[in-house]
Amino acid sequence: MLTTAQSSGTTGFGLIDLTVVAGYFLLLAVTGALFSRQSAKNSRDYFLGSRSMPSWAVAISIVATSLSAVTFIGAPEQAYKGDLTYLATNIGMVLAAFVIALVFIPAFYRSGSASIYELLEERFGPAARKSASITFLIGRVLASGARVYAGAIPAAIVLFGFERGNQPLYLMGAIAVLAIVGIVYTLAGGIKSVIWSDVIQFAILIGAAICAIVVIASTINSPLDTVLHELKTGANNGQSKLTLIDLSFDWQAPFTLPACIIGFTLLGIGSYGTDQDLAQRMLTCKDAKQGARSVIVGILLGIPSVTIFLTLGLMLWVLYQRPELTSVENTVPPEESMTIFLHYILTQIPPGVRGLMMAGLFAAGLSSLNSAINAMSAAFISDLYKPMMNRRRSAPLSEQHLVRVGRIGVIAWGIVLAVFACVCIYWKQMNGDTLIVFALSVMSFAYAGLIGVFFCALLTKRGSSASVIAALIVGFVWMFITQRFIYDAVPMIHSPRIEYFYGINFTWKLTIGVLLSTSVCAAGSRQSKASIAAPDAA
């Protein structure tokens, strides 16, 4: 039978569920209060946690942030609509982890800064550091804005129901709620509160997914071999939903093996090695060895985590597309596959357990917001505000002043992220990709230039301030002009060949962008130490 929630179109979110979610927020409030009692004494404490965080906690924080609400919603959708090939992206991510651990992290620790972009100042001059930090800030607004949008989807459905929860106005309301909660929590204790809250939220996130798998498994009353046969042969496109590796070289397919090895290695290097949001966590460890360990463990931990969500998507496919294999009657899937997991939670899961799962979704949305606004504030203070003010003052800024401005930055960047998350509502509607592909493609805008610049800084002796700035611009512009909406907006370039090019997967666009930006950066001749240190270099 249809449940009351299904028949009425409401979410079926009851008092027990609200109590569970309230308990989750109470847990966040208690941990936030604990960190506010240990308030940061200086900017190093606020942004780097005094380099005292255990590597295991940092590793969990890394995987919690990289998963986000996009994985909670998008990975089940990916398996529900397609297969398991998204799991192969971890090949590139693991390769990236070892490159970062061996090359990037030791260099970051030697620079001793709260911002990874200080390394570029030592190598190319102040202008390079500022330009890279600005590029990161723009790119992080894009990437984290998309994640906040994903986190707002379940919040809007819970607050306003399925019929209204996907409408832009109500999604904006949910985005505002997430932004306020995230800003208040991050203000409490800086990076320490972010990392420890990520540990809590990761446990809730994975616990909710495992709980859903157990509940669905309990409804399947057919033999395992029958279920596996349906997954292998029952998909509408005739392909097995259990496919792990796509050996084709289809430029437009998102998760082919070449794309996973090449494109996702570069994406991993960009995410964990050139992005202050995730790199900042590694810098909170005691030394470079602990920081390297945290990134390797974090990425390895992501493999079983993603597997859990993909498995959940397959089981949802069985439940909704092959209900005869289950004991559930009259299951009606939602019109939009993106909300398949949400639909299941709110129409099939028992009260209480449903509240736990929605708490997991809120946890995923908040983990993306908390970390992003802290990292953006750290980069702004370290790379832009502090150097600018120190040049204007005879005495250096006090640590108390920097912490105060850092907290103002947290509020400001939280508002900016919320605004762009609202833009993503319309961007995603025009894009047409699955949620996970949309979010990954948005992330790559800033990475094309940043990866090229860091490659030159760490692996060559070439480059200058001017070539760094040019490389960052070229990388960003390349990723922008290759977006599908550019093709749709310019009729004069319409042709079958150009349309095919605009349809190639974002990983190949990123690969080309990295090659372009690296070449542009390397075109600059190496600067002398005297010219780098010169005041007019900025």
C-alpha positions in Angstrom: 0.0 0.0 0.0 1.0 3.6 -0.4 2.0 5.3 2.8 0.2 8.4 4.0 3.2 10.5 2.9 3.1 9.0 -0.6 -0.6 9.5 -1.1 -0.7 13.0 0.2 2.4 14.3 -1.4 3.8 15.4 1.9 7.2 14.4 3.4 5.7 12.4 6.3 8.3 14.0 8.6 6.9 13.6 12.1 7.6 14.5 15.7 10.1 11.7 16.2 12.0 12.6 13.1 12.1 16.3 14.2 13.4 15.2 17.6 16.2 13.2 16.0 17.2 16.1 13.7 17.0 18.5 16.7 19.3 16.1 18.6 21.8 16.3 15.8 21.8 20.1 15.9 22.0 20.0 19.7 25.2 17.9 19.3 26.6 20.5 17.0 25.8 23.2 19.4 27.4 21.4 22.3 30.6 20.8 20.4 30.6 24.4 19.1 30.2 25.6 22.7 33.2 23.5 23.7 35.4 25.0 21.0 34.2 28.6 21.8 35.5 28.0 25.4 38.9 27.2 23.9 38.8 30.3 21.7 41.6 30.9 19.3 44.4 33.1 20.7 45.9 33.9 17.4 45.4 33.5 13.6 47.6 30.4 13.6 45.4 28.7 16.2 42.2 29.8 14.3 43.3 28.7 10.9 45.8 25.9 11.6 44.6 24.6 14.9 48.2 25.2 16.2 49.2 22.2 14.1 48.0 19.9 16.8 45.2 17.9 15.0 45.6 14.1 14.9 46.1 12.7 11.4 43.2 10.3 11.7 40.7 13.1 12.5 42.1 15.2 9.6 41.7 12.1 7.3 38.1 11.8 8.2 37.6 15.5 7.8 39.1 15.3 4.3 36.8 12.5 3.2 33.7 14.1 4.9 34.3 17.3 3.0 35.0 15.6 -0.3 31.8 13.5 0.0 29.4 16.2 0.8 25.7 16.3 0.0 26.6 15.8 -3.6 27.7 12.2 -2.9 24.8 11.5 -0.5 22.3 12.5 -3.2 24.3 12.2 -6.4 26.1 8.8 -6.0 22.8 6.9 -5.5 21.4 8.8 -8.5 24.5 7.8 -10.6 24.0 4.1 -9.8 20.2 4.3 -10.2 20.4 5.8 -13.6 23.7 4.1 -14.7 26.2 1.7 -13.2 29.2 1.6 -10.9 31.8 3.2 -13.1 32.0 6.2 -10.9 33.9 4.1 -8.4 36.7 3.9 -10.9 37.4 7.6 -10.4 39.2 6.5 -7.2 42.0 5.2 -9.4 43.0 8.7 -10.3 42.3 10.0 -6.8 44.7 7.5 -5.2 47.4 8.4 -7.7 46.8 12.0 -6.9 47.1 11.3 -3.2 50.7 9.9 -3.5 51.7 12.9 -5.7 50.4 15.3 -3.1 52.0 13.4 -0.2 55.4 13.2 -1.9 55.6 16.5 -3.6 53.1 19.1 -2.4 52.8 18.6 1.3 56.5 18.8 2.2 56.7 22.0 0.2 53.7 23.5 2.0 55.2 22.7 5.4 58.5 24.3 4.5 56.7 27.5 3.6 55.1 27.6 7.2 52.1 29.6 6.2 48.4 29.3 6.9 47.9 29.6 3.1 49.4 27.2 0.6 49.8 30.1 -1.9 52.7 31.5 0.1 54.7 28.9 -1.7 54.0 30.7 -4.9 55.2 34.0 -3.4 58.6 32.4 -2.5 58.9 31.1 -6.0 57.4 33.8 -8.2 56.7 36.9 -6.1 53.8 38.5 -4.2 51.7 39.1 -7.3 51.6 35.3 -8.0 50.4 34.6 -4.5 47.6 37.1 -4.7 46.5 36.0 -8.1 46.4 32.3 -7.1 44.5 33.2 -3.9 41.9 35.2 -5.9 41.6 32.3 -8.3 41.0 29.9 -5.4 38.4 32.2 -3.9 36.4 32.4 -7.2 36.7 28.7 -7.8 35.7 27.8 -4.2 32.6 30.0 -4.5 31.7 28.0 -7.6 32.5 24.5 -6.1 31.1 25.0 -2.6 28.1 26.9 -3.9 27.2 23.8 -5.9 27.6 21.7 -2.8 25.5 24.0 -0.7 22.8 23.9 -3.4 22.9 20.1 -3.2 22.6 20.2 0.6 19.6 22.5 0.4 17.6 20.1 -1.7 16.7 17.7 1.2 16.3 20.6 3.6 13.7 22.3 1.2 11.8 19.0 0.8 11.6 18.4 4.5 10.6 22.0 5.2 8.2 22.5 2.3 7.3 19.0 0.9 8.1 17.4 -2.5 5.8 19.6 -4.6 7.3 22.8 -3.4 10.7 21.7 -2.2 12.2 21.7 -5.8 10.9 25.1 -6.6 13.6 27.9 -6.7 12.0 30.1 -4.0 11.8 27.3 -1.4 15.3 26.1 -2.3 16.6 29.6 -1.6 14.9 29.5 1.8 16.7 26.2 2.6 20.0 27.6 1.4 19.6 30.6 3.8 18.9 28.2 6.7 22.0 26.2 6.0 24.2 29.3 5.5 23.1 30.8 8.9 23.7 27.5 10.8 27.1 27.0 9.1 28.3 30.5 9.7 27.4 30.5 13.4 29.1 27.1 14.0 32.3 28.0 12.1 32.6 31.3 14.1 32.9 29.3 17.3 36.2 27.6 17.0 37.8 28.0 13.6 39.4 25.0 11.9 39.3 22.9 15.0 35.6 23.1 15.2 35.4 22.4 11.4 37.5 19.2 11.6 35.8 17.8 14.7 32.4 18.5 13.4 33.4 16.8 10.2 34.2 13.6 12.2 30.8 13.7 13.8 29.0 14.4 10.5 30.9 11.7 8.7 29.8 9.1 11.2 26.2 10.3 10.8 26.5 10.4 7.0 27.8 6.8 6.7 25.5 5.5 9.4 22.5 6.8 7.6 23.5 5.2 4.3 24.2 1.8 5.9 20.9 2.0 7.7 19.1 2.6 4.4 20.9 -0.4 2.8 19.9 -2.7 5.7 16.2 -1.5 5.5 16.0 -2.1 1.8 17.8 -5.4 2.0 15.1 -6.6 4.5 12.4 -6.0 1.9 14.1 -8.0 -0.9 12.5 -11.5 -0.8 14.1 -12.9 -4.0 17.4 -15.0 -4.1 20.6 -13.0 -4.5 21.4 -14.6 -7.9 18.0 -13.4 -9.2 18.7 -9.9 -8.1 22.2 -9.9 -9.6 20.8 -11.2 -12.9 18.3 -8.3 -13.1 21.1 -5.8 -12.3 23.2 -7.3 -15.1 20.5 -7.6 -17.7 17.5 -5.5 -16.7 18.7 -1.9 -17.4 16.8 -0.1 -20.1 20.0 0.5 -22.1 20.8 -3.1 -22.1 24.1 -2.6 -20.2 24.9 -4.2 -16.9 24.4 -2.0 -13.9 27.3 -3.8 -12.2 29.9 -2.5 -14.7 32.9 -1.3 -12.7 35.3 -0.3 -15.6 34.4 1.4 -18.8 37.2 0.5 -21.2 35.8 2.6 -24.1 37.5 5.8 -25.2 34.3 7.8 -25.6 35.3 11.5 -25.1 31.8 12.3 -23.9 31.4 9.5 -21.3 32.2 10.8 -17.8 33.9 7.7 -16.2 35.8 5.8 -18.8 39.1 4.3 -17.7 41.3 6.8 -19.5 39.3 9.7 -18.0 39.6 8.1 -14.5 43.3 7.7 -14.8 44.2 11.0 -16.5 41.4 13.4 -15.8 40.6 12.4 -12.2 44.3 12.3 -11.2 44.5 15.9 -12.3 41.2 16.7 -10.5 42.5 15.0 -7.4 45.7 17.1 -7.5 43.6 20.2 -8.0 41.2 19.3 -5.1 43.8 18.2 -2.5 46.9 20.0 -3.6 46.0 23.4 -5.0 42.7 24.1 -3.1 43.1 25.8 0.3 39.8 24.3 1.5 41.2 20.7 1.7 44.9 21.5 1.8 44.4 23.6 4.9 43.3 20.4 6.8 46.6 18.7 6.1 48.5 21.7 7.4 46.8 21.3 10.8 48.9 18.1 11.5 52.1 18.2 13.5 54.4 17.8 10.6 54.6 17.0 6.9 54.7 13.2 7.5 51.4 13.4 9.4 49.9 15.6 6.8 50.9 13.2 4.0 49.4 10.3 5.9 46.2 12.2 6.4 45.6 12.8 2.7 46.4 9.2 1.7 44.2 7.7 4.4 41.4 10.2 3.6 41.3 9.3 -0.1 41.6 5.6 0.6 38.7 5.9 3.1 36.7 7.5 0.4 36.6 4.3 -1.6 34.4 2.2 0.7 32.4 5.3 1.5 31.5 5.9 -2.2 30.9 2.2 -2.6 28.2 2.3 0.1 26.3 5.1 -1.7 26.6 3.4 -5.1 25.3 0.1 -3.6 22.4 2.1 -2.2 21.6 3.4 -5.7 21.5 -0.2 -7.1 19.2 -1.3 -4.3 16.9 1.7 -4.9 16.8 0.6 -8.6 15.7 -2.9 -7.6 13.1 -1.4 -5.2 11.5 1.0 -7.8 12.2 -0.7 -11.1 11.9 -4.3 -10.1 9.4 -4.2 -7.1 8.3 -7.8 -7.8 11.6 -8.8 -6.2 10.7 -7.1 -3.0 7.8 -7.2 -0.4 7.1 -3.5 -1.0 3.9 -2.8 -2.9 2.9 0.1 -5.2 6.3 1.8 -5.1 6.2 4.9 -7.3 9.5 6.5 -8.1 9.8 10.3 -8.2 9.7 12.1 -11.6 13.3 13.4 -11.1 15.9 10.7 -10.4 18.0 13.2 -8.5 15.7 13.0 -5.6 15.4 9.2 -5.6 17.1 8.6 -2.2 15.2 11.5 -0.7 11.9 10.1 -2.0 12.7 6.7 -0.4 13.7 8.2 2.9 10.6 10.3 3.2 8.1 7.7 2.0 9.4 4.3 3.0 11.6 4.6 6.0 10.1 4.2 9.5 9.9 7.3 11.8 13.0 7.9 13.8 15.2 6.2 11.3 14.0 8.7 8.8 15.1 11.5 11.0 18.5 10.0 11.4 18.9 9.8 7.6 17.9 13.4 7.1 20.3 14.4 9.8 22.9 12.7 7.7 21.9 14.8 4.7 22.1 18.0 6.8 25.5 16.9 8.0 26.7 16.5 4.4 25.5 20.0 3.5 27.0 21.7 6.5 30.4 20.0 6.2 30.8 21.6 2.8 29.8 25.0 4.0 31.8 25.0 7.3 35.1 24.1 5.7 34.8 26.3 2.7 34.1 29.6 4.5 36.9 28.9 7.0 39.4 28.2 4.2 38.3 31.2 2.1 38.6 33.5 5.1 42.1 32.0 5.8 43.2 32.6 2.2 41.8 36.1 2.2 43.5 37.1 5.5 46.9 35.5 4.7 47.2 36.3 1.0 45.4 39.6 0.6 44.4 41.5 3.7 47.5 41.0 5.9 50.1 41.9 3.2 48.1 44.9 2.1 47.6 46.3 5.6 51.2 45.6 6.7 52.5 47.7 3.8 50.3 50.6 5.0 51.2 50.4 8.7 54.5 50.9 10.5 53.6 48.2 13.0 52.3 44.7 12.1 48.7 43.8 12.8 47.9 42.2 16.1 46.8 38.6 16.2 43.6 39.6 17.9 42.8 41.9 15.0 43.5 39.2 12.4 41.2 36.7 14.3 38.5 39.3 14.4 38.8 40.1 10.7 38.9 36.4 10.0 35.5 35.9 11.7 34.1 38.8 9.6 35.5 37.0 6.6 33.6 33.8 7.6 30.3 35.7 7.7 31.0 37.5 4.4 32.1 34.3 2.5 29.1 32.4 3.9 26.8 35.0 2.4 28.6 34.9 -1.0 28.4 31.1 -1.1 24.7 31.2 -0.3 24.1 33.7 -3.2 26.0 31.5 -5.7 24.1 28.4 -4.4 21.0 30.2 -5.5 22.5 30.7 -8.9 23.2 26.9 -9.1 19.5 26.2 -8.9 19.1 27.6 -12.4 22.5 26.5 -13.7 21.7 22.9 -12.9 18.3 23.1 -14.6 20.0 24.3 -17.8 22.9 21.8 -17.5 21.1 18.5 -17.7 23.8 16.4 -16.2 23.4 14.3 -13.1 24.1 16.1 -9.8 27.5 14.5 -9.3 28.8 15.3 -12.8 27.4 18.9 -12.5 29.2 19.5 -9.2 32.5 17.9 -10.4 32.5 20.0 -13.6 31.9 23.3 -11.6 34.9 22.4 -9.4 37.3 22.3 -12.3 37.0 26.0 -13.3 39.8 27.2 -11.0 41.8 24.0 -11.0 43.0 24.2 -14.6 45.1 27.3 -14.0 46.1 26.4 -10.4 47.4 23.0 -11.3 49.5 24.3 -14.1 51.0 27.0 -11.9 51.9 24.6 -9.0 53.3 22.1 -11.5 55.7 24.8 -12.7 56.5 25.9 -9.1 57.3 22.4 -7.8 58.6 20.6 -10.9 60.4 23.2 -13.0 62.6 26.2 -12.7 60.6 28.2 -15.1 57.9 30.9 -14.6 57.5 34.5 -13.5 54.8 36.6 -11.9 53.5 37.6 -15.3 53.3 34.1 -16.6 51.6 32.9 -13.5 48.9 35.5 -13.8 48.5 34.7 -17.5 48.3 30.9 -16.8 45.6 31.4 -14.2 43.6 33.5 -16.6 44.0 31.1 -19.5 43.0 28.1 -17.4 39.9 29.8 -16.1 38.8 31.3 -19.4 39.3 27.9 -21.2 37.1 26.1 -18.7 34.5 28.9 -19.0 34.3 29.1 -22.8 34.0 25.3 -23.1 30.8 25.2 -21.1 27.7 24.0 -22.9 25.7 27.2 -22.2 28.3 29.1 -24.2 27.6 27.0 -27.3 23.8 27.4 -26.8 24.2 31.2 -26.4 26.3 31.7 -29.6 24.4 30.5 -32.7 27.1 31.4 -35.1 29.4 28.6 -33.9 26.7 25.9 -34.2 27.9 22.9 -36.2 28.0 19.1 -35.6 31.8 19.1 -34.9 31.7 22.0 -32.6 28.7 20.6 -30.8 30.5 17.3 -30.3 33.5 19.2 -28.8 31.2 21.0 -26.4 29.8 17.7 -25.3 33.1 16.1 -24.3 33.5 15.2 -20.7 34.8 17.9 -18.3 37.8 15.7 -17.4 39.2 16.1 -20.9 38.5 19.8 -20.9 40.4 20.0 -17.6 43.3 18.0 -19.0 43.6 20.4 -22.0 43.2 23.4 -19.6 46.1 22.1 -17.4 48.3 21.6 -20.5 47.6 25.1 -21.7 48.1 26.8 -18.3 51.3 24.8 -17.6 52.7 25.8 -21.0 51.8 29.5 -20.5 53.3 29.5 -17.0 56.5 27.8 -18.2 56.9 30.4 -20.9 58.1 32.9 -18.3 61.7 33.0 -17.5 62.9 32.3 -14.0 63.1 35.5 -11.8 66.0 36.3 -9.6 65.6 36.4 -5.8 66.2 40.1 -5.9 63.4 40.8 -8.4 61.0 38.5 -6.4 61.7 40.3 -3.2 61.4 43.8 -4.8 58.4 45.8 -3.5 57.2 46.7 -7.0 56.8 42.9 -7.8 53.4 43.1 -6.3 
